[in-house]
Amino acid sequence: MREAVIVESVRSPGGRYKRGGLAATRADEFGIQVVKGLMARVPQVKPEDIDDLIVGCAFPEHETGMNLGKIIALGADLAESTSGMTINRFCSSGLQAIADATAKIRAGWSDVIIAGGCETMSHIPMGGAAQRPIPGYPWDKPYPYVSMGITAENVATNYNVSREDLDKFGLESNRRAYEAIQAGKFKDEIIPITAYKYKVKNGKRIRETVTFDMDDGVRWPAKLEDMAKLKSPFKAGGSCTAANSSQMTDGAAFSLLMTAEKAQQLGLKPLAKLTYYAVAGCKPEEMGIGPSVAIPKVLKLAGLTTDDIDLFEINEAFASQAIYSCRKIGIEDRYWKGDINPNGGAIALGHPLGCTGAKLTAQLLHEMKRRGAKRGIVSMCIGGGMGAAGIYEML
């Protein structure tokens, strides 16, 4: 079997929902810019070398509809011969795209693929523009349409995750992200975006061009006493609040994958490879526990334990599910040691749904490179009752 390697992995900054740096820019436009930036980083690879572009998107409609993969490929000046595909496994879509690209290359079906994710939550609302659950859904079956906020409250209640623990986790996520930004840790992985802003001047709406080059959702300084005053928007008397939940975010992220032979031929040093990938189901009403079933599954496939993993990026959809998942698999102490989400997570940096798996991949690989680490895991929960996890190995 051929080896599939990643030679570069990049992302856009994360822009806050409605008010952030990408709120007035279309997803296809900033997705195109990230791919152009990726290609510029690896000039040895020509547009005609790219066989396929796979993009994950949780709500592929409106501007992210019409096969976003092919639209980005054409917009990024890849060759006409480059195909494009859009896939959807909700929050793991970006990681799924990288896994699919890896599998295609290993199988001998492609030599070079760009894979990642792209999402605009500012333009396309959670649930899509016209959510239509099955009217006659059989209520004696698990219900897949549960509100994400309610699933987070369920996890907090069912597994005794306290409000104090949630707020401490949210505070730490923001502290880590703030310090990472101040230290310039994200600069190597971020592709600056030429974005738009609108203002009214002399009664006319004017569009301005700005450079957006840093995540804008971090809330720091913050205080636990202020966080404790917030109320849950999901459930009366609940514990999941804006301070301990992920931010809705816009963003794109992509990795360049190819055969090891192609990388050698082009004189490129591979960065890493995705060695194993697994998806596992769980109760829809507790979908946040997904990492607690996906991580053990992928470790079993690889014949490894958590002790063999140097670094984790576990998506913080909600503090309740991130904390429980770490507790369940016995690695909560490693969060506080800095081995899990060392530069902050989605509570501070945002969760751009279908982009998140690809975004976390870029963050993980660049941090592993800094640390000289060997193996890392990207994992997340998935709406509908699933979890996904991928093991990366540095080369």
C-alpha positions as CSV (number, residue, x, y, z in Angstrom):
1,M,0.0,0.0,0.0
2,R,1.3,3.5,-0.9
3,E,2.0,6.0,1.8
4,A,0.0,9.3,1.9
5,V,1.8,12.3,3.4
6,I,0.8,15.8,4.3
7,V,3.3,18.4,3.1
8,E,1.6,21.5,4.3
9,S,-1.5,22.5,6.4
10,V,-2.9,26.0,6.8
11,R,-6.0,27.8,7.9
12,S,-7.7,31.2,7.8
13,P,-8.2,33.1,11.0
14,G,-11.4,32.3,12.8
15,G,-14.0,35.1,12.4
16,R,-16.7,35.7,15.0
17,Y,-20.3,35.1,14.0
18,K,-21.9,38.2,12.4
19,R,-19.4,40.6,14.0
20,G,-16.0,39.1,13.1
21,G,-13.4,39.6,10.4
22,L,-15.1,37.3,7.9
23,A,-18.7,38.2,8.5
24,A,-19.1,40.2,5.4
25,T,-17.0,37.9,3.1
26,R,-18.4,34.9,1.3
27,A,-17.2,31.5,2.3
28,D,-16.2,30.5,-1.3
29,E,-14.1,33.7,-1.5
30,F,-12.1,33.1,1.7
31,G,-11.9,29.4,0.9
32,I,-10.4,30.2,-2.4
33,Q,-7.8,32.5,-0.7
34,V,-6.8,29.8,1.7
35,V,-6.2,27.3,-1.1
36,K,-4.2,30.0,-3.1
37,G,-2.1,30.6,0.1
38,L,-1.5,26.9,0.5
39,M,-0.3,26.5,-3.1
40,A,1.9,29.6,-2.7
41,R,3.6,27.8,0.2
42,V,4.6,24.8,-2.0
43,P,5.6,26.3,-5.3
44,Q,7.0,22.9,-6.4
45,V,3.5,21.7,-6.8
46,K,1.8,23.0,-10.0
47,P,-2.0,23.5,-10.5
48,E,-2.1,20.6,-12.9
49,D,-0.6,18.3,-10.3
50,I,-3.7,18.4,-8.1
51,D,-6.1,15.5,-8.9
52,D,-8.9,16.5,-6.6
53,L,-10.0,19.0,-4.0
54,I,-12.2,17.7,-1.2
55,V,-13.9,20.2,1.1
56,G,-16.0,19.4,4.2
57,C,-19.0,21.7,4.9
58,A,-21.7,21.1,7.5
59,F,-24.3,23.2,5.7
60,P,-23.5,23.1,2.0
61,E,-26.2,25.4,0.7
62,H,-26.5,28.9,-0.8
63,E,-22.9,30.2,-1.3
64,T,-21.4,26.9,-0.1
65,G,-23.8,24.9,-2.3
66,M,-23.4,24.0,-6.0
67,N,-20.4,21.7,-5.1
68,L,-18.1,24.1,-3.2
69,G,-15.1,21.8,-3.8
70,K,-15.1,22.4,-7.6
71,I,-15.9,26.1,-7.1
72,I,-12.9,26.6,-4.9
73,A,-10.7,24.5,-7.2
74,L,-11.6,26.8,-10.2
75,G,-11.4,30.0,-8.1
76,A,-8.0,29.1,-6.8
77,D,-6.7,28.7,-10.4
78,L,-6.2,25.0,-10.2
79,A,-6.3,23.2,-13.6
80,E,-9.5,22.3,-15.4
81,S,-8.5,18.7,-14.9
82,T,-8.7,19.1,-11.1
83,S,-12.0,17.7,-9.8
84,G,-13.8,18.8,-6.7
85,M,-16.1,17.2,-4.1
86,T,-18.1,18.5,-1.1
87,I,-18.7,16.1,1.8
88,N,-20.7,16.4,5.0
89,R,-20.3,14.7,8.3
90,F,-21.2,17.8,10.3
91,C,-18.5,18.8,12.7
92,S,-16.0,16.2,11.5
93,S,-16.4,17.1,7.8
94,G,-12.9,18.7,7.5
95,L,-11.2,15.8,9.2
96,Q,-13.3,13.4,7.1
97,A,-12.1,15.2,3.9
98,I,-8.4,14.6,5.0
99,A,-9.2,10.9,5.8
100,D,-10.9,10.4,2.4
101,A,-8.0,12.0,0.6
102,T,-5.6,9.8,2.6
103,A,-7.6,6.7,1.6
104,K,-7.7,7.6,-2.1
105,I,-4.0,8.2,-2.2
106,R,-3.2,4.9,-0.4
107,A,-5.5,3.0,-2.7
108,G,-3.7,4.4,-5.8
109,W,-6.7,6.4,-7.0
110,S,-5.0,9.8,-6.8
111,D,-1.5,11.1,-6.4
112,V,-2.1,14.7,-5.1
113,I,-5.2,16.0,-3.3
114,I,-6.1,19.2,-1.4
115,A,-8.5,18.4,1.5
116,G,-10.0,20.5,4.2
117,G,-13.1,22.4,5.3
118,C,-14.9,25.7,4.8
119,E,-17.9,27.2,6.6
120,T,-19.7,30.5,7.0
121,M,-22.0,30.5,10.1
122,S,-22.5,34.3,9.6
123,H,-24.3,33.7,6.3
124,I,-25.9,30.2,6.7
125,P,-27.5,29.7,10.1
126,M,-27.1,26.6,12.3
127,G,-29.4,24.0,11.0
128,G,-29.4,25.5,7.5
129,A,-31.8,28.0,5.9
130,A,-34.8,25.7,5.9
131,Q,-34.5,22.9,8.5
132,R,-37.2,20.3,7.9
133,P,-37.2,17.3,10.3
134,I,-39.3,14.3,9.3
135,P,-42.9,15.1,10.3
136,G,-43.8,11.6,11.1
137,Y,-40.6,10.6,12.9
138,P,-41.1,7.6,15.2
139,W,-40.8,9.0,18.7
140,D,-39.8,5.6,20.1
141,K,-36.5,5.8,18.3
142,P,-33.5,8.0,19.2
143,Y,-34.2,11.5,18.0
144,P,-31.5,13.0,15.8
145,Y,-32.7,16.6,15.8
146,V,-31.9,17.5,19.4
147,S,-30.6,21.1,19.9
148,M,-26.8,21.1,20.4
149,G,-27.2,23.2,23.5
150,I,-29.6,20.8,25.1
151,T,-27.2,17.9,24.4
152,A,-24.5,19.8,26.2
153,E,-26.9,20.4,29.2
154,N,-27.7,16.6,29.1
155,V,-24.0,15.7,29.3
156,A,-23.4,18.1,32.2
157,T,-26.5,16.7,34.1
158,N,-26.1,13.1,33.3
159,Y,-22.4,12.9,34.1
160,N,-22.2,15.4,37.0
161,V,-20.0,18.0,35.3
162,S,-20.4,21.1,37.6
163,R,-20.9,24.7,36.6
164,E,-17.7,25.6,38.3
165,D,-15.8,23.1,36.3
166,L,-17.4,24.4,33.0
167,D,-16.5,28.0,33.8
168,K,-12.9,27.1,34.8
169,F,-12.5,25.2,31.6
170,G,-13.9,28.2,29.5
171,L,-11.6,30.6,31.3
172,E,-8.5,28.4,30.7
173,S,-9.4,28.1,27.0
174,N,-9.4,31.8,26.6
175,R,-6.2,32.3,28.6
176,R,-4.3,29.8,26.5
177,A,-5.6,31.3,23.2
178,Y,-4.7,34.8,24.3
179,E,-1.2,33.8,25.3
180,A,-0.7,31.8,22.1
181,I,-1.7,34.9,20.0
182,Q,0.5,37.2,22.0
183,A,3.4,34.7,21.4
184,G,2.7,34.6,17.6
185,K,2.1,30.8,17.7
186,F,-0.5,30.9,15.0
187,K,1.3,33.0,12.4
188,D,2.9,30.0,10.6
189,E,-0.4,28.3,10.0
190,I,-2.6,31.3,9.2
191,I,-3.2,32.6,5.6
192,P,-4.2,36.3,5.9
193,I,-7.5,36.9,4.2
194,T,-8.5,40.0,2.1
195,A,-11.9,40.5,3.6
196,Y,-14.7,43.0,3.3
197,K,-16.4,45.4,5.6
198,Y,-19.3,47.6,5.0
199,K,-20.1,51.1,6.3
200,V,-22.5,53.9,5.4
201,K,-21.1,57.1,4.2
202,N,-23.2,60.0,2.9
203,G,-26.2,57.8,2.9
204,K,-24.5,55.2,0.7
205,R,-23.4,51.7,1.7
206,I,-19.7,51.3,0.9
207,R,-17.6,48.2,0.8
208,E,-14.1,48.4,2.1
209,T,-11.2,45.9,1.8
210,V,-9.3,44.9,4.9
211,T,-6.7,42.3,5.8
212,F,-7.9,39.8,8.4
213,D,-5.0,37.9,9.8
214,M,-5.8,36.8,13.4
215,D,-8.5,35.0,15.3
216,D,-10.9,37.6,16.7
217,G,-13.1,35.6,19.2
218,V,-10.8,35.4,22.2
219,R,-12.3,37.0,25.3
220,W,-9.5,38.0,27.6
221,P,-9.1,39.2,30.3
222,A,-12.0,37.3,31.9
223,K,-13.0,36.6,35.5
224,L,-14.8,33.5,36.9
225,E,-17.1,35.7,39.0
226,D,-18.3,37.4,35.8
227,M,-18.8,34.1,34.0
228,A,-20.8,32.8,36.9
229,K,-23.4,35.5,36.5
230,L,-24.3,34.3,32.9
231,K,-27.5,32.3,32.4
232,S,-27.9,29.3,30.1
233,P,-29.7,30.2,26.8
234,F,-30.6,26.5,26.4
235,K,-32.3,25.5,29.6
236,A,-33.8,27.3,32.6
237,G,-31.4,26.8,35.4
238,G,-28.9,25.2,33.1
239,S,-25.1,25.4,33.3
240,C,-24.0,25.8,29.7
241,T,-23.5,29.5,28.8
242,A,-21.8,31.7,26.3
243,A,-18.7,31.6,28.5
244,N,-18.3,27.8,28.4
245,S,-19.6,27.0,24.9
246,S,-17.9,27.3,21.5
247,Q,-18.4,30.4,19.5
248,M,-20.1,30.3,16.1
249,T,-17.3,31.1,13.7
250,D,-16.5,31.5,10.0
251,G,-13.3,29.9,8.5
252,A,-11.5,27.6,6.1
253,A,-8.6,25.3,6.4
254,F,-6.8,23.0,3.9
255,S,-4.0,20.5,3.8
256,L,-2.0,19.3,0.8
257,L,-1.6,15.5,0.6
258,M,0.4,13.4,-1.9
259,T,2.2,10.1,-2.2
260,A,5.5,9.8,-0.4
261,E,7.1,9.1,-3.9
262,K,5.6,12.4,-5.3
263,A,7.0,14.4,-2.4
264,Q,10.4,12.9,-2.9
265,Q,10.2,13.5,-6.6
266,L,9.4,17.2,-5.9
267,G,12.1,17.6,-3.2
268,L,9.5,18.2,-0.5
269,K,9.9,17.1,3.1
270,P,6.6,15.7,4.4
271,L,5.2,17.2,7.5
272,A,3.1,14.4,8.8
273,K,0.7,11.6,7.9
274,L,-2.8,10.5,9.0
275,T,-2.2,6.9,10.2
276,Y,-5.6,5.9,11.5
277,Y,-9.1,7.4,11.5
278,A,-12.3,6.2,13.2
279,V,-15.9,7.3,13.6
280,A,-18.2,6.0,16.3
281,G,-21.9,6.5,17.2
282,C,-23.4,7.5,20.5
283,K,-26.8,8.7,21.8
284,P,-28.0,11.6,19.8
285,E,-29.2,13.4,23.0
286,E,-25.7,13.1,24.3
287,M,-23.8,13.7,21.1
288,G,-21.1,15.6,22.9
289,I,-19.6,12.5,24.4
290,G,-18.5,11.5,20.8
291,P,-14.7,11.8,21.5
292,S,-15.0,9.4,24.5
293,V,-16.1,6.6,22.1
294,A,-14.1,7.7,19.0
295,I,-10.7,8.1,20.6
296,P,-10.6,4.6,22.2
297,K,-11.8,3.1,18.9
298,V,-9.0,4.7,16.8
299,L,-6.4,3.8,19.5
300,K,-7.6,0.2,19.3
301,L,-7.2,0.2,15.5
302,A,-3.7,1.5,15.9
303,G,-2.7,-0.8,18.8
304,L,-1.9,2.2,20.9
305,T,-2.9,3.8,24.2
306,T,-3.3,7.4,25.3
307,D,0.2,7.2,26.7
308,D,1.5,6.9,23.1
309,I,-0.1,10.2,22.1
310,D,1.9,13.3,22.8
311,L,-0.7,15.9,22.0
312,F,-4.5,16.1,21.6
313,E,-6.7,18.7,19.9
314,I,-10.2,17.8,21.2
315,N,-12.9,20.2,19.9
316,E,-14.5,22.2,22.6
317,A,-18.1,22.3,21.3
318,F,-19.1,22.7,24.9
319,A,-17.0,22.5,28.0
320,S,-19.3,19.9,29.4
321,Q,-18.6,17.4,26.6
322,A,-14.9,18.2,26.4
323,I,-14.4,17.7,30.2
324,Y,-16.5,14.5,30.3
325,S,-14.7,13.0,27.3
326,C,-11.3,13.6,28.9
327,R,-12.5,12.1,32.1
328,K,-14.0,9.1,30.5
329,I,-10.8,8.1,28.7
330,G,-8.6,9.0,31.7
331,I,-6.7,12.1,30.4
332,E,-8.2,15.0,32.2
333,D,-4.9,15.6,34.1
334,R,-3.2,16.0,30.8
335,Y,-5.4,18.9,29.9
336,W,-4.1,20.8,32.9
337,K,-0.5,19.7,32.0
338,G,-0.9,21.4,28.6
339,D,-1.1,18.2,26.4
340,I,-4.7,18.9,25.3
341,N,-5.7,22.0,23.4
342,P,-2.4,23.8,24.5
343,N,-3.2,27.0,22.7
344,G,-6.9,27.2,23.6
345,G,-9.8,25.6,21.9
346,A,-13.2,26.3,20.3
347,I,-14.5,28.2,23.4
348,A,-12.0,30.9,22.6
349,L,-11.0,30.4,19.0
350,G,-14.4,29.3,17.6
351,H,-16.0,26.2,16.0
352,P,-16.5,26.7,12.3
353,L,-18.4,23.4,12.0
354,G,-17.4,21.6,8.8
355,C,-14.0,23.4,8.8
356,T,-13.1,22.5,12.4
357,G,-11.4,19.1,11.8
358,A,-9.2,20.7,9.1
359,K,-8.5,23.7,11.3
360,L,-7.5,21.5,14.3
361,T,-5.3,19.5,12.0
362,A,-3.3,22.7,11.1
363,Q,-3.1,23.7,14.7
364,L,-2.0,20.2,15.9
365,L,0.6,19.7,13.2
366,H,2.3,23.1,13.7
367,E,2.3,22.7,17.5
368,M,3.7,19.2,17.2
369,K,6.5,20.6,14.9
370,R,7.3,23.2,17.6
371,R,7.5,20.6,20.3
372,G,9.2,17.9,18.4
373,A,6.3,15.6,19.2
374,K,5.7,12.2,17.4
375,R,2.0,11.5,17.6
376,G,-1.2,13.5,18.0
377,I,-4.9,13.1,17.9
378,V,-7.6,15.4,16.5
379,S,-11.1,14.5,17.8
380,M,-14.6,16.0,18.0
381,C,-18.2,15.3,18.7
382,I,-20.7,15.3,15.8
383,G,-24.3,16.3,15.7
384,G,-26.7,13.4,15.5
385,G,-24.8,11.3,17.9
386,M,-21.2,10.5,16.7
387,G,-17.6,11.2,17.4
388,A,-14.5,11.1,15.1
389,A,-10.8,10.8,15.8
390,G,-7.7,10.8,13.7
391,I,-4.1,9.9,14.7
392,Y,-1.4,11.9,13.0
393,E,2.3,11.0,13.0
394,M,5.0,13.5,12.3
395,L,7.6,12.7,9.7
